[in-house]
Amino acid sequence: MSQTLIRSLKSQNTSLQGEVERLAIGIDNLSRQLADALNLLKPHHPEFVASIVGDDTGEKVPVVIVDGDPEDDA
């Protein structure tokens, strides 16, 4: 391999490693925000929160599925 190609690949690798680190930080932030939101919601809808975090309460939580474009309902 030529030195130019090697330098280019090393540069791309460094750039990609930086991007991966930024994305990991973003995911960590989203995870913390979700945990905070679920903690606030838990006193009001414990069954729903349990279904999200994987705790089995034995109760079935209804799921609402919306098809179509909300603009169609107007």
Stockholm file with secondary structure:
# STOCKHOLM 1.0

chainA/1-74         MSQTLIRSLKSQNTSLQGEVERLAIGIDNLSRQLADALNLLKPHHPEFVASIVGDDTGEKVPVVIVDGDPEDDA
#=GR chainA/1-74 SS CCHHHHHHHHHHHHHHHHHHHHHHHHHHHHHHHHHHHHHHHTTTCHHHHHHHHTCCCSCCCCCCCCCSCGGGGC
#=GC SS_cons        CCHHHHHHHHHHHHHHHHHHHHHHHHHHHHHHHHHHHHHHHTTTCHHHHHHHHTCCCSCCCCCCCCCSCGGGGC
//
